[in-house]
């Protein structure tokens, strides 16, 4: 290596260092998994989907078998809760 090349090499190394410092960590480049969207069903949806009566759904709610949420007086079920209930009960 020649003496005159040294300043140029130092400048290149310095530039490469600054580029590396500004680069994100490789793990930051891996896409994060997207959480599945929550699907909510009301009483009518669930009655139609499962071919059930309102009284059957009411009985399951009263027995604590089927998780639900009541929002502004309306009953809602998470589809994932319904699927889990069906897998365990039927």
Secondary structure by P-SEA (a helix, b strand, c coil): ccccaaaaaaaaaaaaaaaaaacccccccccccccccbbbbcaaaaaaaacccaaaaaaaaaaccbbbbbcccbbbbcaaaaaaaaaacc
